[in-house]
Amino acid sequence: MKYLAAYLLLGLAGKTPNANEIKKLLQTVGIEADDARLKGLISELNGKDINELIAEGNSKLASVPSGGGGGGGGGGGAASGGAPGGGAAKEEAPAEAAKEEEKDESDDDMGFGLFD
């Protein structure tokens, strides 16, 4: 992954990524390059447009399922079955919080405003 990142950084900098440039870049951050892995990366990417490869990879990733379909949603029922009238207390709490916020905002100016 670090070799690919170096390759991409060099490409973004407008340089033609080659083994020597990648080695120099990796050495600036204290990484010693493995010649075999570097040679493999260069041979795989040689003559290919990196933007096309990224677009192709994105389209492949779009087909990968992600986001968890619903394995963890079963535990919420017990918590919502509280005592009758519990909903009214929940409705009052936001109103009280709004009053407290208004009070706090008036204290922020310490008795004088910016344009007074």
All heavy atoms as an XYZ file, in Angstrom:
801
protein
N       0.821     -1.177      0.000
C       0.000      0.000      0.000
C       0.874      1.253      0.000
O       0.543      2.224     -0.652
C      -0.913     -0.062      1.224
C      -2.094      0.818      1.126
S      -3.110      0.320     -0.241
C      -4.655      0.838      0.326
N       1.970      1.221      0.734
C       2.839      2.395      0.783
C       3.489      2.662     -0.567
O       3.706      3.815     -0.935
C       3.883      2.259      1.891
C       4.718      1.017      1.823
C       5.536      0.839      3.074
C       6.087     -0.574      3.134
N       6.593     -0.896      4.437
N       3.742      1.620     -1.331
C       4.332      1.797     -2.651
C       3.320      2.447     -3.592
O       3.667      3.339     -4.365
C       4.807      0.462     -3.224
C       5.833     -0.215     -2.354
C       5.501     -1.337     -1.603
C       7.124      0.272     -2.275
C       6.454     -1.945     -0.802
C       8.075     -0.342     -1.477
C       7.730     -1.443     -0.738
O       8.663     -2.036      0.066
N       2.090      1.999     -3.492
C       1.033      2.578     -4.313
C       0.794      4.036     -3.933
O       0.610      4.893     -4.802
C      -0.254      1.764     -4.173
C      -1.449      2.243     -4.984
C      -1.126      2.267     -6.464
C      -2.659      1.378     -4.705
N       0.809      4.334     -2.641
C       0.620      5.710     -2.191
C       1.737      6.606     -2.723
O       1.484      7.726     -3.185
C       0.569      5.753     -0.672
N       2.964      6.123     -2.681
C       4.090      6.891     -3.205
C       3.944      7.095     -4.709
O       4.205      8.187     -5.230
C       5.400      6.184     -2.885
N       3.506      6.063     -5.411
C       3.284      6.145     -6.851
C       2.254      7.227     -7.162
O       2.446      8.062     -8.045
C       2.818      4.783     -7.370
C       2.682      4.678     -8.863
C       3.722      4.153     -9.631
C       1.517      5.069     -9.511
C       3.597      4.028    -11.015
C       1.393      4.956    -10.891
C       2.429      4.438    -11.630
O       2.309      4.332    -12.996
N       1.155      7.223     -6.411
C       0.092      8.200     -6.630
C       0.546      9.612     -6.286
O       0.217     10.565     -7.002
C      -1.144      7.827     -5.806
C      -1.859      6.552     -6.235
C      -2.948      6.196     -5.230
C      -2.444      6.700     -7.615
N       1.296      9.770     -5.207
C       1.798     11.093     -4.835
C       2.723     11.658     -5.913
O       2.643     12.851     -6.248
C       2.540     11.025     -3.501
C       1.670     10.937     -2.256
C       2.531     10.687     -1.026
C       0.853     12.206     -2.079
N       3.578     10.824     -6.448
C       4.465     11.276     -7.511
C       3.670     11.667     -8.755
O       3.986     12.662     -9.418
C       5.492     10.194     -7.843
C       6.574      9.993     -6.785
C       7.361      8.720     -7.062
C       7.501     11.193     -6.734
N       2.639     10.900     -9.055
C       1.788     11.231    -10.195
C       1.071     12.555    -10.002
O       0.970     13.370    -10.916
N       0.590     12.798     -8.780
C      -0.076     14.064     -8.485
C       0.891     15.250     -8.556
O       0.493     16.364     -8.883
C      -0.711     14.019     -7.095
C      -1.975     13.192     -6.968
C      -2.401     13.088     -5.510
C      -3.100     13.798     -7.797
N       2.150     14.992     -8.235
C       3.166     16.044     -8.282
C       3.612     16.338     -9.718
O       4.418     17.235     -9.943
C       4.368     15.648     -7.433
N       3.109     15.583    -10.681
C       3.459     15.806    -12.072
C       4.706     15.074    -12.518
O       5.193     15.297    -13.622
N       5.215     14.207    -11.682
C       6.411     13.441    -12.040
C       5.988     12.084    -12.591
O       4.919     11.586    -12.284
C       7.300     13.230    -10.818
C       7.836     14.516    -10.245
C       8.734     14.249     -9.067
C       9.283     15.559     -8.522
N      10.213     15.348     -7.426
N       6.849     11.503    -13.402
C       6.605     10.156    -13.901
C       7.117      9.178    -12.851
O       8.315      9.110    -12.600
C       7.334      9.921    -15.233
O       6.906     10.914    -16.160
C       7.019      8.542    -15.782
N       6.199      8.430    -12.220
C       6.636      7.507    -11.167
C       7.491      6.379    -11.734
O       7.102      5.704    -12.673
C       5.327      6.949    -10.603
C       4.265      7.881    -11.051
C       4.748      8.467    -12.338
N       8.681      6.233    -11.179
C       9.541      5.106    -11.524
C      10.149      4.591    -10.225
O       9.956      5.168     -9.157
C      10.604      5.502    -12.562
C      11.499      6.615    -12.083
O      11.887      6.660    -10.920
N      11.830      7.538    -12.981
N      10.886      3.506    -10.314
C      11.414      2.857     -9.107
C      12.310      3.791     -8.301
O      12.214      3.859     -7.076
C      12.164      1.586     -9.488
N      13.173      4.535     -8.972
C      14.090      5.424     -8.246
C      13.346      6.543     -7.539
O      13.675      6.899     -6.400
C      15.137      6.007     -9.204
C      16.127      4.963     -9.657
O      16.397      3.999     -8.945
N      16.669      5.140    -10.855
N      12.364      7.140     -8.213
C      11.589      8.227     -7.605
C      10.806      7.725     -6.396
O      10.727      8.396     -5.370
C      10.638      8.859     -8.628
C      11.328      9.644     -9.711
C      11.961     10.922     -9.189
O      11.428     11.544     -8.256
O      13.028     11.294     -9.733
N      10.227      6.536     -6.526
C       9.461      5.963     -5.419
C      10.381      5.661     -4.243
O      10.043      5.952     -3.089
C       8.682      4.715     -5.876
C       7.588      5.112     -6.875
C       8.083      3.970     -4.687
C       6.878      3.964     -7.530
N      11.556      5.111     -4.518
C      12.528      4.832     -3.449
C      12.920      6.105     -2.713
O      12.976      6.142     -1.488
C      13.785      4.165     -4.019
C      13.647      2.707     -4.284
C      14.980      2.160     -4.789
C      14.878      0.710     -5.148
N      16.163      0.156     -5.621
N      13.210      7.170     -3.485
C      13.605      8.437     -2.865
C      12.486      8.994     -1.991
O      12.736      9.466     -0.884
C      13.984      9.461     -3.934
C      15.351      9.218     -4.538
C      15.886     10.413     -5.310
C      15.066     10.739     -6.527
N      15.678     11.785     -7.366
N      11.261      8.915     -2.474
C      10.125      9.415     -1.706
C       9.935      8.618     -0.422
O       9.745      9.184      0.653
C       8.849      9.386     -2.541
C       7.578      9.853     -1.856
C       7.700     11.298     -1.393
C       6.385      9.692     -2.763
N      10.021      7.315     -0.519
C       9.858      6.477      0.671
C      10.991      6.694      1.676
O      10.767      6.656      2.888
C       9.759      5.003      0.276
C       8.480      4.595     -0.466
C       8.578      3.149     -0.931
C       7.250      4.801      0.386
N      12.183      6.933      1.192
C      13.313      7.179      2.091
C      13.142      8.474      2.872
O      13.641      8.595      3.988
C      14.627      7.191      1.303
C      15.074      5.817      0.872
C      16.315      5.844     -0.020
O      16.762      6.904     -0.438
N      16.846      4.664     -0.315
N      12.427      9.442      2.313
C      12.210     10.706      3.034
C      11.394     10.516      4.297
O      11.476     11.330      5.207
C      11.523     11.759      2.147
O      10.235     11.294      1.770
C      12.362     12.095      0.935
N      10.622      9.441      4.353
C       9.821      9.158      5.555
C      10.353      7.944      6.310
O       9.665      7.383      7.164
C       8.323      8.976      5.211
C       7.720     10.275      4.734
C       8.109      7.880      4.194
N      11.573      7.518      5.984
C      12.223      6.458      6.731
C      11.817      5.049      6.365
O      11.963      4.126      7.160
N      11.311      4.847      5.163
C      10.900      3.514      4.719
C      11.894      3.018      3.685
O      12.189      3.700      2.709
C       9.482      3.536      4.107
C       8.463      3.979      5.147
C       9.119      2.167      3.542
C       7.076      4.200      4.592
N      12.416      1.808      3.918
C      13.325      1.194      2.959
C      12.495      0.355      1.988
O      11.723     -0.514      2.392
C      14.351      0.318      3.673
C      15.455     -0.150      2.757
C      16.565     -0.829      3.525
O      16.831     -0.410      4.667
O      17.130     -1.782      2.982
N      12.647      0.625      0.716
C      11.832     -0.026     -0.305
C      12.305     -1.445     -0.579
O      13.501     -1.715     -0.641
C      11.861      0.785     -1.591
N      11.354     -2.343     -0.757
C      11.618     -3.716     -1.158
C      11.604     -3.749     -2.687
O      10.572     -3.495     -3.310
C      10.543     -4.634     -0.573
C      10.713     -6.085     -0.986
O      11.791     -6.454     -1.491
O       9.747     -6.853     -0.795
N      12.736     -4.050     -3.287
C      12.871     -3.985     -4.743
C      11.899     -4.901     -5.469
O      11.355     -4.538     -6.516
C      14.309     -4.298     -5.167
C      15.276     -3.187     -4.790
O      14.836     -2.021     -4.713
O      16.465     -3.490     -4.568
N      11.665     -6.088     -4.943
C      10.768     -7.038     -5.614
C       9.334     -6.508     -5.644
O       8.657     -6.575     -6.680
C      10.817     -8.385     -4.906
N       8.870     -5.981     -4.522
C       7.499     -5.446     -4.477
C       7.368     -4.203     -5.351
O       6.356     -3.995     -6.025
C       7.115     -5.122     -3.040
C       7.033     -6.382     -2.181
C       6.621     -6.069     -0.800
N       5.158     -6.031     -0.770
C       4.468     -5.743      0.308
N       5.073     -5.461      1.433
N       3.155     -5.729      0.275
N       8.393     -3.375     -5.332
C       8.394     -2.160     -6.137
C       8.383     -2.499     -7.623
O       7.634     -1.892     -8.396
C       9.613     -1.317     -5.777
C       9.693      0.074     -6.346
C       8.452      0.880     -6.000
C      10.919      0.776     -5.814
N       9.186     -3.489     -8.005
C       9.233     -3.922     -9.403
C       7.870     -4.470     -9.839
O       7.403     -4.203    -10.945
C      10.316     -4.988     -9.579
C      10.524     -5.432    -10.999
C      11.639     -6.462    -11.104
C      11.789     -6.939    -12.523
N      12.832     -7.963    -12.655
N       7.215     -5.216     -8.938
C       5.889     -5.747     -9.249
C       4.859     -4.657     -9.462
O       4.040     -4.722    -10.388
N       4.900     -3.642     -8.612
C       3.954     -2.531     -8.751
C       4.177     -1.784    -10.060
O       3.217     -1.512    -10.792
C       4.095     -1.563     -7.573
C       3.242     -0.300     -7.680
C       1.793     -0.622     -7.391
C       3.753      0.767     -6.763
N       5.428     -1.485    -10.350
C       5.752     -0.752    -11.575
C       5.310     -1.546    -12.801
O       4.733     -0.992    -13.744
C       7.265     -0.436    -11.649
C       7.687      0.464    -10.487
C       7.643      0.184    -12.983
C       7.139      1.862    -10.517
N       5.547     -2.852    -12.807
C       5.157     -3.669    -13.970
C       3.633     -3.749    -14.112
O       3.123     -3.774    -15.221
C       5.766     -5.064    -13.876
O       5.203     -5.784    -12.798
N       2.912     -3.765    -12.996
C       1.442     -3.822    -13.055
C       0.840     -2.518    -13.567
O      -0.163     -2.516    -14.265
C       0.860     -4.133    -11.675
C       1.037     -5.553    -11.230
C       0.173     -6.521    -11.998
O      -0.975     -6.172    -12.344
O       0.652     -7.629    -12.263
N       1.450     -1.400    -13.198
C       0.883     -0.098    -13.553
C       1.490      0.512    -14.804
O       1.010      1.551    -15.274
C       1.052      0.878    -12.373
C       0.325      0.491    -11.086
C       0.635      1.485     -9.986
C      -1.170      0.391    -11.310
N       2.507     -0.115    -15.357
C       3.202      0.420    -16.520
C       2.250      0.566    -17.708
O       1.616     -0.403    -18.124
C       4.386     -0.475    -16.892
C       5.294      0.179    -17.897
O       5.306      1.396    -18.037
N       6.070     -0.629    -18.608
N       2.164      1.779    -18.237
C       1.348      2.037    -19.418
C      -0.136      2.195    -19.150
O      -0.917      2.333    -20.081
N      -0.553      2.193    -17.886
C      -1.971      2.324    -17.552
C      -2.238      3.711    -16.985
O      -1.406      4.293    -16.300
C      -2.382      1.263    -16.545
C      -2.255     -0.145    -17.085
C      -2.669     -1.165    -16.071
C      -2.482     -2.576    -16.625
N      -2.789     -3.595    -15.631
N      -3.431      4.226    -17.302
C      -3.839      5.519    -16.766
C      -4.383      5.314    -15.355
O      -5.333      4.557    -15.147
C      -4.906      6.147    -17.661
C      -5.356      7.506    -17.166
O      -4.577      8.182    -16.466
O      -6.496      7.898    -17.497
N      -3.771      5.987    -14.389
C      -4.139      5.779    -12.989
C      -5.572      6.225    -12.710
O      -6.271      5.618    -11.903
C      -3.112      6.463    -12.037
C      -3.229      5.899    -10.631
C      -3.273      7.949    -12.041
C      -2.801      4.482    -10.498
N      -6.036      7.266    -13.404
C      -7.415      7.726    -13.200
C      -8.429      6.678    -13.663
O      -9.463      6.491    -13.025
C      -7.648      9.056    -13.917
C      -6.846     10.176    -13.298
O      -6.731     10.257    -12.083
N      -6.272     11.016    -14.133
N      -8.135      5.998    -14.748
C      -9.007      4.924    -15.220
C      -9.012      3.756    -14.240
O     -10.057      3.147    -13.981
C      -8.577      4.446    -16.597
C      -8.844      5.445    -17.698
C      -8.344      4.963    -19.056
O      -8.009      3.767    -19.194
O      -8.289      5.795    -19.975
N      -7.842      3.446    -13.673
C      -7.760      2.354    -12.698
C      -8.571      2.681    -11.436
O      -9.246      1.815    -10.888
C      -6.308      2.080    -12.324
C      -5.434      1.484    -13.425
C      -3.987      1.419    -12.970
C      -5.937      0.112    -13.827
N      -8.510      3.929    -11.004
C      -9.280      4.341     -9.824
C     -10.771      4.262    -10.111
O     -11.548      3.766     -9.287
C      -8.859      5.755     -9.372
C      -7.439      5.710     -8.815
C      -9.831      6.311     -8.343
C      -6.841      7.067     -8.518
N     -11.192      4.725    -11.280
C     -12.606      4.655    -11.649
C     -13.084      3.203    -11.724
O     -14.183      2.874    -11.273
C     -12.831      5.360    -12.980
N     -12.261      2.342    -12.286
C     -12.604      0.921    -12.373
C     -12.725      0.314    -10.974
O     -13.630     -0.463    -10.683
C     -11.538      0.188    -13.182
C     -11.825     -1.284    -13.398
C     -10.704     -1.960    -14.184
O     -10.052     -1.301    -15.015
O     -10.497     -3.163    -13.960
N     -11.808      0.667    -10.096
C     -11.851      0.172     -8.722
C     -13.081      0.650     -7.975
O     -13.693     -0.103     -7.213
N     -13.460      1.909     -8.194
C     -14.665      2.436     -7.545
C     -15.910      1.688     -7.999
O     -16.802      1.418     -7.196
C     -14.820      3.930     -7.828
C     -13.910      4.772     -6.977
O     -13.450      4.343     -5.930
N     -13.632      5.983     -7.430
N     -15.990      1.375     -9.285
C     -17.160      0.641     -9.776
C     -17.210     -0.767     -9.195
O     -18.278     -1.303     -8.914
C     -17.184      0.603    -11.301
O     -16.099     -0.159    -11.785
N     -16.042     -1.365     -8.977
C     -16.005     -2.694     -8.360
C     -16.414     -2.618     -6.893
O     -17.114     -3.492     -6.383
C     -14.614     -3.314     -8.483
C     -14.277     -3.755     -9.884
C     -12.899     -4.362     -9.945
C     -12.554     -4.794    -11.357
N     -11.213     -5.381    -11.429
N     -15.985     -1.580     -6.197
C     -16.342     -1.428     -4.783
C     -17.829     -1.137     -4.596
O     -18.395     -1.444     -3.554
C     -15.515     -0.313     -4.147
C     -14.072     -0.647     -3.845
C     -13.333      0.576     -3.313
C     -13.975     -1.779     -2.837
N     -18.454     -0.540     -5.597
C     -19.873     -0.233     -5.495
C     -20.716     -1.498     -5.373
O     -21.804     -1.474     -4.797
C     -20.319      0.578     -6.709
N     -20.221     -2.615     -5.892
C     -20.976     -3.861     -5.834
C     -20.726     -4.642     -4.549
O     -21.358     -5.666     -4.312
C     -20.644     -4.732     -7.045
O     -19.290     -5.144     -6.984
N     -19.822     -4.164     -3.692
C     -19.520     -4.847     -2.440
C     -20.562     -4.453     -1.400
O     -20.783     -3.271     -1.157
C     -18.101     -4.477     -1.938
C     -17.824     -5.076     -0.583
C     -17.063     -4.916     -2.938
N     -21.238     -5.416     -0.790
C     -22.235     -5.058      0.220
C     -21.563     -4.458      1.449
O     -20.526     -4.920      1.905
C     -22.912     -6.387      0.563
C     -22.021     -7.447      0.044
C     -21.140     -6.843     -1.002
N     -22.171     -3.405      1.953
C     -21.641     -2.766      3.156
C     -22.785     -2.112      3.906
O     -23.867     -1.940      3.395
C     -20.587     -1.732      2.789
O     -21.168     -0.706      2.020
N     -22.559     -1.760      5.127
C     -23.568     -1.053      5.885
C     -24.386     -1.945      6.792
O     -25.309     -1.477      7.437
N     -24.122     -3.191      6.869
C     -24.814     -4.083      7.791
C     -26.316     -4.096      7.585
O     -26.978     -3.139      7.924
N     -26.851     -5.135      7.070
C     -28.249     -5.218      6.705
C     -29.223     -5.299      7.852
O     -30.398     -5.054      7.682
N     -28.847     -5.602      9.043
C     -29.834     -5.643     10.109
C     -29.533     -6.669     11.170
O     -30.434     -7.074     11.900
N     -28.355     -7.108     11.297
C     -28.022     -8.111     12.286
C     -28.129     -7.627     13.717
O     -28.385     -8.390     14.627
N     -27.988     -6.347     13.979
C     -27.952     -5.875     15.358
C     -29.151     -5.072     15.784
O     -29.105     -4.382     16.790
N     -30.260     -5.108     15.086
C     -31.380     -4.233     15.406
C     -32.413     -4.810     16.338
O     -33.392     -4.164     16.630
N     -32.250     -5.997     16.878
C     -33.303     -6.633     17.650
C     -33.403     -6.208     19.098
O     -34.410     -6.452     19.738
N     -32.454     -5.559     19.674
C     -32.454     -5.301     21.109
C     -33.190     -4.058     21.551
O     -33.314     -3.809     22.734
N     -33.723     -3.256     20.682
C     -34.313     -1.976     21.067
C     -35.707     -2.057     21.640
O     -36.170     -1.115     22.258
N     -36.420     -3.155     21.493
C     -37.814     -3.235     21.919
C     -38.013     -3.121     23.416
O     -38.932     -2.472     23.882
N     -37.203     -3.719     24.213
C     -37.386     -3.716     25.654
C     -37.199     -2.331     26.248
O     -37.876     -1.949     27.188
C     -36.413     -4.694     26.300
N     -36.315     -1.553     25.705
C     -36.049     -0.228     26.258
C     -37.206      0.725     26.010
O     -37.450      1.624     26.791
C     -34.767      0.336     25.656
N     -37.962      0.539     24.947
C     -39.033      1.474     24.638
C     -40.324      1.150     25.385
O     -41.243      1.938     25.385
C     -39.297      1.478     23.129
O     -39.771      0.206     22.733
N     -40.414      0.029     26.052
C     -41.647     -0.352     26.732
C     -41.687      0.137     28.166
O     -41.953     -0.623     29.080
N     -41.448      1.384     28.408
C     -41.422      1.937     29.755
C     -42.803      2.101     30.348
O     -43.818      1.696     29.794
N     -42.898      2.736     31.515
C     -44.157      2.945     32.212
C     -45.026      3.919     31.437
O     -44.538      4.776     30.728
C     -43.864      3.496     33.614
N     -46.371      3.801     31.605
C     -47.259      4.737     30.927
C     -46.978      6.159     31.406
O     -46.693      6.399     32.565
C     -48.656      4.294     31.354
C     -48.507      2.948     31.966
C     -47.082      2.790     32.355
N     -47.056      7.082     30.481
C     -46.807      8.472     30.838
C     -45.344      8.839     30.727
O     -44.987      9.993     30.922
N     -44.495      7.887     30.439
C     -43.078      8.182     30.307
C     -42.798      9.078     29.118
O     -41.856      9.850     29.116
N     -43.636      8.999     28.107
C     -43.459      9.829     26.919
C     -43.655     11.297     27.226
O     -43.028     12.162     26.654
N     -44.533     11.638     28.146
C     -44.779     13.033     28.485
C     -43.546     13.656     29.121
O     -43.217     14.808     28.865
C     -45.972     13.130     29.425
N     -42.846     12.920     29.942
C     -41.643     13.452     30.575
C     -40.570     13.717     29.528
O     -39.840     14.691     29.616
C     -41.127     12.480     31.632
N     -40.510     12.851     28.505
C     -39.532     13.043     27.448
C     -39.849     14.298     26.642
O     -38.969     14.986     26.190
C     -39.498     11.824     26.524
C     -38.887     10.603     27.158
C     -38.871      9.449     26.188
C     -38.333      8.191     26.849
N     -38.374      7.058     25.941
N     -41.149     14.601     26.453
C     -41.529     15.774     25.691
C     -41.201     17.048     26.441
O     -40.887     18.067     25.854
C     -43.017     15.719     25.362
C     -43.360     14.627     24.366
C     -44.857     14.497     24.141
O     -45.599     15.380     24.606
O     -45.260     13.520     23.512
N     -41.289     17.041     27.752
C     -41.023     18.226     28.544
C     -39.523     18.535     28.594
O     -39.128     19.680     28.684
C     -41.552     18.050     29.969
C     -43.063     17.998     30.056
C     -43.548     17.675     31.459
O     -42.731     17.707     32.392
O     -44.728     17.387     31.598
N     -38.704     17.528     28.542
C     -37.263     17.719     28.668
C     -36.692     18.631     27.584
O     -35.919     19.538     27.891
C     -36.550     16.384     28.688
N     -37.058     18.489     26.306
C     -36.512     19.397     25.296
C     -36.935     20.844     25.518
O     -36.174     21.763     25.267
C     -37.048     18.854     23.980
C     -37.324     17.414     24.236
C     -37.746     17.363     25.671
N     -38.154     21.066     25.996
C     -38.612     22.426     26.242
C     -37.781     23.068     27.348
O     -37.399     24.236     27.266
C     -40.094     22.426     26.608
N     -37.495     22.301     28.401
C     -36.675     22.813     29.482
C     -35.256     23.105     28.994
O     -34.650     24.105     29.367
C     -36.630     21.819     30.638
C     -37.939     21.682     31.378
C     -37.889     20.613     32.454
O     -36.774     20.140     32.773
O     -38.946     20.254     32.955
N     -34.723     22.238     28.146
C     -33.378     22.434     27.622
C     -33.321     23.700     26.777
O     -32.345     24.448     26.828
C     -32.946     21.220     26.809
N     -34.380     23.969     26.007
C     -34.408     25.168     25.178
C     -34.420     26.423     26.051
O     -33.759     27.419     25.742
C     -35.631     25.147     24.265
N     -35.168     26.393     27.167
C     -35.190     27.539     28.074
C     -33.811     27.773     28.674
O     -33.365     28.910     28.789
C     -36.207     27.307     29.197
C     -37.639     27.370     28.726
C     -38.586     27.083     29.879
C     -40.014     27.000     29.399
N     -40.937     26.637     30.478
N     -33.132     26.686     29.042
C     -31.792     26.817     29.613
C     -30.818     27.384     28.587
O     -29.981     28.216     28.921
C     -31.294     25.458     30.112
C     -32.002     24.982     31.364
C     -31.509     23.620     31.816
O     -30.419     23.216     31.382
O     -32.218     22.980     32.599
N     -30.935     26.969     27.331
C     -30.051     27.477     26.301
C     -30.255     28.965     26.095
O     -29.302     29.721     25.949
C     -30.282     26.721     24.982
C     -29.746     25.316     24.992
C     -30.027     24.593     23.696
O     -30.280     25.265     22.672
O     -29.990     23.354     23.700
N     -31.515     29.420     26.083
C     -31.788     30.836     25.923
C     -31.164     31.622     27.065
O     -30.590     32.685     26.872
C     -33.295     31.074     25.873
C     -33.951     30.561     24.611
C     -35.461     30.692     24.655
O     -35.971     31.402     25.534
O     -36.116     30.084     23.805
N     -31.280     31.098     28.269
C     -30.720     31.755     29.443
C     -29.201     31.847     29.323
O     -28.604     32.887     29.592
C     -31.109     30.972     30.703
C     -30.638     31.589     31.988
C     -31.102     30.751     33.162
C     -30.542     31.294     34.454
N     -30.909     30.468     35.598
N     -28.569     30.771     28.882
C     -27.116     30.759     28.736
C     -26.652     31.756     27.682
O     -25.641     32.415     27.840
C     -26.618     29.362     28.368
C     -26.753     28.381     29.528
O     -26.860     28.841     30.672
O     -26.755     27.164     29.257
N     -27.395     31.888     26.592
C     -27.002     32.789     25.523
C     -27.009     34.237     26.001
O     -26.154     35.025     25.627
C     -27.932     32.634     24.326
C     -27.730     31.326     23.584
C     -28.679     31.180     22.426
O     -28.735     32.104     21.602
O     -29.358     30.154     22.363
N     -27.960     34.607     26.844
C     -28.014     35.988     27.321
C     -26.862     36.275     28.270
O     -26.415     37.415     28.390
C     -29.353     36.270     28.001
O     -29.471     35.480     29.177
N     -26.343     35.252     28.932
C     -25.211     35.439     29.834
C     -23.889     35.575     29.079
O     -22.916     36.096     29.621
C     -25.107     34.266     30.815
C     -26.250     34.252     31.817
O     -26.865     35.312     32.014
O     -26.515     33.181     32.384
N     -23.862     35.137     27.829
C     -22.620     35.158     27.070
C     -22.107     36.562     26.811
O     -20.908     36.790     26.707
C     -22.793     34.433     25.730
C     -22.885     32.934     25.900
O     -22.485     32.443     26.982
O     -23.331     32.250     24.966
N     -23.005     37.552     26.716
C     -22.536     38.890     26.373
C     -22.101     39.698     27.609
O     -21.638     40.821     27.498
C     -23.583     39.657     25.580
C     -24.867     39.864     26.359
O     -24.928     39.519     27.555
O     -25.824     40.403     25.760
N     -22.251     39.147     28.806
C     -21.816     39.727     30.062
C     -22.376     41.133     30.280
O     -21.706     42.024     30.792
C     -20.292     39.763     30.155
C     -19.669     38.407     30.277
S     -17.929     38.575     30.604
C     -17.263     37.523     29.379
N     -23.588     41.354     29.834
C     -24.232     42.624     30.109
C     -24.047     43.691     29.042
O     -24.613     44.769     29.132
N     -23.239     43.435     28.044
C     -23.102     44.408     26.955
C     -22.980     43.655     25.643
O     -22.518     42.546     25.585
C     -21.889     45.317     27.156
C     -20.579     44.601     27.281
C     -19.819     44.362     26.153
C     -20.112     44.177     28.506
C     -18.608     43.690     26.260
C     -18.914     43.504     28.624
C     -18.145     43.270     27.504
N     -23.433     44.292     24.590
C     -23.424     43.671     23.285
C     -22.253     44.170     22.454
O     -21.564     45.135     22.808
N     -22.033     43.557     21.352
C     -20.918     43.902     20.479
C     -21.087     45.288     19.877
O     -20.134     46.036     19.726
C     -20.797     42.842     19.379
C     -19.666     43.022     18.372
C     -18.324     42.946     19.100
C     -19.729     41.971     17.300
N     -22.342     45.650     19.560
C     -22.574     46.919     18.884
C     -23.242     47.953     19.785
O     -23.777     48.936     19.309
C     -23.418     46.697     17.623
C     -22.736     45.806     16.649
C     -23.153     44.503     16.459
C     -21.652     46.269     15.903
C     -22.513     43.687     15.544
C     -21.014     45.450     15.012
C     -21.435     44.151     14.825
N     -23.222     47.805     21.112
C     -23.843     48.762     22.031
C     -22.954     49.956     22.259
O     -21.780     49.945     22.274
C     -24.134     48.092     23.390
C     -25.293     47.102     23.255
O     -26.025     47.184     22.270
O     -25.413     46.247     24.145
